[in-house]
Amino acid sequence: MIQFDRFKLDNGLTVLFHKDTTTPMAVVNVLYNVGARDESEDKTGFAHLFEHLMFGGSVNIPEFDTPLQLAGGENNAFTSNDITNYYDVLPVNNIETALWLESDRMLSLAFTPKSLEVQRSVVIEEFKQRYLNQPYGDVWLELRPLVYKKHPYRWATIGKEIKHIEEATMDDVKDFFKQFYHPSNAILCIGGNMELDEVKRLSKKWFGEIPAGKANQRNLPKEPKQTEFRQKTIERSVPTDAFYYAFRMEDRMHPDYLVYDTLSDILGRDKSSRLYISLKKEQNLVSSVNAYITGSIDNGLIIISGKLREGVSFEELDAALWKELDQLIQSTVSESELDRIKVKIRTAHEFQHQAVLNRAMALSMNELLGDADMVNHESEKYAKITPEDLQRVAATTFIKTNCSLLNVKANNAQ
């Protein structure tokens, strides 16, 4: 059970406090309710660009990292299609340094031409290195628009194309900041050995005077139901042939969300999973295989991916894979197999929540979804999943008309 307190500042900033007496370190986590899905189709990659810009200095602080390092701390951030999350870890007695830094960049970034050009160059280089010049790097640039036709999940966090970042103007950047980076569109979570009254005082001191801004009211296009099997093969300079099966699934708040997660674990969590045993150990068709869910807030995906053994065709793999998926539809998973998966899920969650940073991020994410306390009830929801639940969801998920397949063919194969 992760204990926490919740309060709200007058400007709309939601503040969560998690007291942890076991560590001398404190965490300041700021989640902004903005991700790649909030971008315009002709101006993508902005949420990720801002992850970098937010480290480039703010109105009163020319450089972000040095003050935090002098206070014995470290920081980082990540962007997804749904959120942008910044975090600082430092000794609890220096926590005001992190609050000062986070509040100042929420108040206003230093919108200098130099900062924009520096971070623009960094992002463009990252686009080239990680997505264009890396084996299998452009898989999600190809797979997303194959699966999504209307919803903005159809582009990756890095953006649709480099051109959008190259052509971003100072006005574009300022408008994006004004729309999304303000108290009423953020959740602040503080974790550490402190008292609630002190957390309230410090939160009000450092964030209370920042103008509220307008809450982010999304009206995203809903992705229509997929009605046909989609397939695309691309040739790339990669070591070996690879496959990516994407099956549409429900959104993060759907009652079956955790059923999908459990199904993906049964199929491809580790070396005891069904696909590993069947496709790798028994049939020797693949050198690797795994299954996972994207964890998206809106309708996401179950992905089954892997790499073929040399000499194995995509057709051989395809026949064997659909046979395995059909077994989940035709017969229920045994109670013993399901229990083993549940134990692994519970153990992983408990291990993950040992670190105060992970607890702070989990509280923030669940608060964004509706209530931070949901993090404390996830295990009991997993425990209630039945073999019949798995079979029911498998029957509507693992069908051809719900599948998009991307094959990556090695163009240097003999």
C-alpha positions in Angstrom: 0.0 0.0 0.0 1.4 3.4 -1.1 0.2 6.0 1.4 -0.2 9.5 0.1 -1.9 12.9 0.6 -3.5 15.0 -2.1 -4.2 18.7 -2.2 -4.7 21.4 -4.8 -3.3 24.9 -5.1 -5.5 27.8 -6.1 -3.9 27.9 -9.6 -5.1 24.3 -10.2 -1.8 22.4 -9.6 -2.5 19.0 -8.1 0.0 18.1 -5.5 0.6 14.5 -4.1 2.8 13.8 -1.1 4.2 10.4 -0.3 6.0 10.2 3.0 8.9 7.8 3.1 11.0 7.6 6.3 13.3 4.9 5.0 15.5 7.1 2.8 17.5 10.4 3.1 16.7 11.1 -0.5 13.6 13.0 -1.8 11.9 13.0 -5.2 10.2 15.8 -7.0 8.2 14.5 -9.9 6.3 16.7 -12.3 3.9 15.1 -14.8 2.6 17.3 -17.6 -0.6 16.2 -19.3 0.8 16.5 -22.8 2.3 14.0 -25.2 2.7 13.4 -28.9 -1.1 12.8 -29.3 -1.6 16.5 -28.5 0.4 17.7 -31.5 -0.9 18.9 -34.8 -0.4 16.5 -37.7 1.8 19.0 -39.5 3.8 20.0 -36.4 4.8 16.7 -34.7 7.7 16.0 -32.3 7.0 19.1 -30.2 6.3 17.3 -26.9 9.7 15.5 -27.3 11.4 18.8 -28.3 10.1 20.3 -25.1 11.5 17.6 -23.0 14.9 18.9 -24.3 14.0 22.6 -24.2 13.0 22.3 -20.5 16.6 21.6 -19.7 17.9 24.6 -21.7 17.3 27.2 -19.0 14.4 29.2 -17.7 13.5 32.8 -17.0 15.7 33.1 -13.8 18.0 30.1 -14.2 20.4 30.0 -17.2 21.3 26.4 -16.9 19.4 23.6 -15.2 21.8 20.8 -14.3 24.5 22.6 -12.3 22.4 23.8 -9.3 20.9 20.4 -8.9 24.3 18.6 -9.1 25.7 21.1 -6.5 22.8 20.1 -4.3 23.8 16.4 -4.6 21.0 15.6 -7.0 20.2 14.2 -10.4 17.4 14.6 -12.9 15.9 13.3 -16.1 12.7 13.2 -18.1 10.8 11.1 -20.7 8.1 11.8 -23.2 5.5 9.3 -24.5 2.5 9.6 -26.8 0.5 10.5 -23.7 2.6 12.3 -21.1 5.8 14.2 -20.4 7.4 13.5 -17.1 10.3 15.3 -15.3 11.9 14.1 -12.1 14.6 15.1 -9.6 16.2 13.0 -6.9 18.3 14.7 -4.3 18.9 14.8 -0.5 15.7 15.7 1.3 17.3 18.7 3.1 18.1 20.2 -0.4 14.6 19.7 -1.8 14.0 23.4 -2.3 16.6 23.4 -5.0 14.5 21.0 -7.0 11.3 22.9 -6.3 12.9 26.2 -7.3 14.2 24.6 -10.6 10.9 22.9 -11.5 8.7 26.0 -10.6 10.9 28.3 -12.6 10.7 26.3 -15.8 6.9 25.9 -15.3 6.7 29.7 -14.9 8.6 30.4 -18.2 11.3 28.9 -20.3 14.1 31.0 -21.6 12.9 31.2 -25.2 16.2 32.2 -26.7 17.1 31.6 -30.3 20.3 29.9 -29.1 18.4 27.4 -26.8 15.9 26.5 -29.6 18.7 26.0 -32.1 20.8 23.9 -29.7 17.9 21.6 -28.7 16.6 21.4 -32.3 20.0 20.1 -33.4 20.0 17.6 -30.5 16.6 16.2 -31.4 17.4 16.1 -35.2 20.5 14.1 -34.4 18.6 11.8 -32.1 16.0 11.3 -34.9 18.8 10.3 -37.3 20.8 8.1 -34.9 18.0 6.2 -33.1 15.3 6.0 -35.8 17.0 6.3 -39.2 20.5 4.9 -38.8 19.8 2.1 -36.3 18.9 -1.4 -37.2 15.1 -1.8 -36.8 15.0 1.9 -35.6 12.2 3.0 -37.9 9.9 0.1 -37.1 7.5 2.3 -35.1 7.6 5.0 -37.8 6.3 2.3 -40.1 4.0 0.4 -37.8 2.1 3.2 -36.2 0.6 4.6 -39.4 -0.2 1.0 -40.5 -2.3 0.5 -37.4 -3.7 4.0 -36.8 -5.6 5.9 -39.5 -7.3 8.7 -37.6 -5.9 8.9 -34.0 -2.7 10.8 -33.4 -1.0 7.6 -32.1 -0.3 7.2 -35.8 3.0 9.1 -35.3 5.9 8.2 -32.9 7.0 10.5 -30.1 10.0 11.6 -32.1 7.6 12.9 -34.7 6.5 11.9 -38.2 9.5 13.5 -40.0 12.6 15.6 -39.3 11.1 18.5 -41.3 8.6 19.3 -38.6 11.4 20.0 -36.0 13.6 21.7 -38.6 10.8 24.1 -39.4 9.6 24.8 -35.9 9.5 28.6 -35.3 9.9 30.5 -32.1 6.1 31.4 -32.2 5.3 27.7 -32.6 7.3 26.8 -29.5 5.9 29.6 -27.4 2.3 28.7 -28.3 2.9 25.0 -27.4 4.4 26.0 -24.1 1.6 28.3 -23.2 -1.0 25.7 -24.1 0.4 22.8 -22.0 3.1 23.7 -19.5 1.2 25.3 -16.6 -0.2 24.4 -13.2 -3.7 23.3 -14.2 -2.2 20.8 -16.7 0.4 19.3 -14.3 0.7 17.0 -11.3 3.4 17.5 -8.8 4.4 14.6 -6.6 6.8 14.9 -3.7 8.2 11.9 -2.0 10.5 11.7 1.0 10.9 12.0 4.8 8.9 15.2 5.3 5.8 16.4 7.0 2.6 17.3 5.1 2.4 20.8 6.5 6.0 21.5 5.2 5.1 20.1 1.8 2.1 22.3 1.6 4.1 25.4 2.6 6.9 24.7 0.1 4.5 23.8 -2.7 2.6 27.1 -2.2 5.9 29.1 -1.8 7.4 27.8 -5.1 4.4 27.1 -7.3 1.5 29.1 -5.8 2.2 32.4 -7.8 2.4 30.7 -11.2 -0.6 31.7 -13.4 -3.1 28.8 -13.8 -3.4 28.5 -17.5 -6.3 26.6 -19.2 -6.7 22.9 -18.5 -6.1 20.7 -21.5 -9.5 19.8 -23.0 -8.8 17.0 -25.5 -11.1 16.2 -28.4 -9.0 13.7 -30.3 -10.4 11.7 -33.2 -11.5 8.2 -32.3 -9.8 5.4 -34.2 -12.5 3.5 -36.1 -12.8 -0.3 -35.6 -10.3 -2.2 -37.8 -12.1 -4.5 -40.2 -9.4 -5.9 -42.4 -6.0 -7.5 -42.0 -3.2 -5.1 -42.9 0.3 -6.2 -43.9 3.4 -4.4 -45.0 6.9 -5.7 -45.7 9.9 -3.3 -45.7 13.5 -4.2 -46.7 16.2 -2.8 -44.5 19.9 -3.3 -43.9 19.4 -5.4 -40.7 21.1 -8.5 -39.3 18.0 -10.8 -39.7 14.4 -10.8 -40.7 12.0 -9.5 -38.0 8.2 -9.5 -37.5 5.8 -7.2 -35.6 2.2 -8.3 -35.1 0.1 -5.4 -33.7 -3.4 -6.3 -32.3 -5.8 -3.5 -31.3 -6.9 -3.4 -27.7 -9.0 -1.3 -25.4 -7.9 1.9 -23.6 -6.1 2.1 -20.2 -9.3 2.6 -18.2 -11.3 -0.3 -19.8 -12.2 -3.1 -17.3 -10.3 -5.6 -19.6 -7.0 -3.6 -19.7 -5.3 -5.9 -17.2 -6.6 -8.9 -19.0 -4.8 -7.8 -22.1 -1.7 -7.3 -20.0 -2.0 -10.8 -18.6 -2.5 -12.3 -22.0 0.6 -10.7 -23.3 2.6 -12.1 -20.4 1.2 -15.6 -21.0 2.3 -15.4 -24.6 5.7 -13.7 -24.3 6.8 -12.5 -20.9 9.9 -14.7 -20.5 11.5 -18.0 -21.3 8.6 -19.9 -19.7 6.0 -18.2 -21.9 4.0 -20.1 -24.6 5.6 -18.4 -27.7 9.2 -18.9 -26.4 8.6 -22.6 -25.7 6.7 -23.3 -28.9 8.4 -21.1 -31.5 11.9 -21.1 -30.2 12.6 -24.2 -28.1 10.3 -26.7 -29.8 10.1 -25.6 -33.5 13.3 -23.5 -33.7 11.6 -20.9 -35.9 12.8 -17.8 -34.1 15.9 -16.6 -32.4 13.8 -14.3 -30.1 10.2 -13.6 -29.5 8.2 -11.5 -27.0 4.8 -10.0 -26.4 3.8 -6.8 -24.6 1.2 -4.1 -24.5 2.0 -0.5 -25.3 0.3 0.8 -22.1 -1.4 3.7 -24.0 -4.1 5.8 -22.3 -6.3 5.6 -25.4 -6.8 2.4 -27.4 -3.5 0.7 -27.5 -1.8 -2.4 -28.9 -0.7 -5.9 -28.0 2.6 -6.4 -29.9 4.1 -9.8 -30.7 7.5 -9.3 -32.2 10.7 -11.3 -32.8 13.4 -12.3 -35.2 13.5 -15.3 -37.5 16.0 -18.1 -37.5 18.2 -18.1 -40.6 16.4 -20.1 -43.3 12.9 -19.7 -41.8 10.3 -17.9 -43.9 7.8 -15.4 -42.7 5.1 -17.8 -43.9 6.3 -20.6 -41.7 6.4 -18.3 -38.7 3.0 -16.9 -39.5 1.3 -20.3 -39.6 2.9 -21.4 -36.3 2.0 -18.2 -34.5 -1.7 -18.2 -35.5 -1.9 -21.8 -34.3 -0.6 -20.7 -30.9 -3.0 -17.8 -30.7 -5.9 -20.0 -31.7 -5.2 -22.2 -28.8 -6.0 -19.3 -26.4 -9.3 -18.9 -28.2 -10.2 -22.6 -28.3 -9.3 -23.7 -24.8 -9.0 -21.9 -21.4 -5.7 -21.3 -19.8 -5.1 -23.7 -16.8 -5.5 -22.3 -13.3 -1.9 -23.3 -12.5 -0.5 -21.4 -15.6 -2.5 -18.3 -14.7 -1.4 -18.5 -11.1 2.2 -18.6 -12.1 1.8 -15.5 -14.3 -0.1 -13.7 -11.4 2.8 -14.4 -9.0 5.3 -13.0 -11.5 3.2 -9.9 -12.1 2.7 -9.3 -8.3 6.4 -9.8 -7.7 7.4 -7.4 -10.4 5.1 -4.7 -9.1 6.3 -5.1 -5.5 9.9 -4.9 -6.7 9.3 -1.9 -8.9 7.6 0.0 -6.0 10.5 -0.4 -3.7 12.1 2.8 -5.0 10.5 6.1 -3.9 11.0 7.5 -7.5 8.9 4.7 -9.0 6.2 5.2 -6.4 6.0 8.9 -7.1 5.7 8.3 -10.8 3.1 5.6 -10.3 1.0 7.9 -8.1 1.3 10.7 -10.6 0.2 8.5 -13.6 -2.7 7.1 -11.7 -3.8 10.5 -10.6 -3.8 11.6 -14.2 -5.9 8.6 -15.1 -8.5 9.6 -12.4 -7.3 8.7 -8.9 -3.8 8.1 -7.5 -5.2 5.5 -5.2 -5.8 3.1 -8.1 -2.2 2.1 -7.8 -3.1 0.4 -4.5 -5.8 -1.8 -6.1 -4.0 -3.1 -9.2 -2.9 -6.3 -7.6 -6.3 -7.3 -6.4 -7.7 -6.6 -9.9 -5.1 -8.9 -11.4 -5.9 -11.5 -8.8 -9.6 -11.5 -10.0 -8.8 -12.4 -13.6 -10.1 -15.8 -14.6 -9.2 -18.2 -17.4 -12.6 -17.4 -18.9 -11.7 -13.7 -19.0 -8.5 -14.5 -20.9 -10.4 -16.7 -23.4 -13.1 -14.1 -23.9 -10.7 -11.3 -24.6 -8.4 -13.5 -26.8 -11.4 -14.4 -29.0 -12.0 -10.8 -30.0 -8.4 -9.8 -30.1 -6.4 -12.5 -31.9 -8.2 -12.4 -35.1 -6.9 -11.5 -38.6 -9.2 -8.5 -39.0 -7.8 -7.0 -35.8 -4.2 -7.4 -36.8 -1.6 -5.3 -38.6 1.6 -7.0 -39.5 4.9 -5.4 -40.3 7.7 -7.6 -41.6 11.2 -6.3 -41.8 13.2 -8.2 -44.4 17.0 -8.2 -44.3 18.1 -6.9 -47.8 21.6 -8.4 -47.3 20.2 -11.9 -46.8 21.6 -14.5 -49.1 
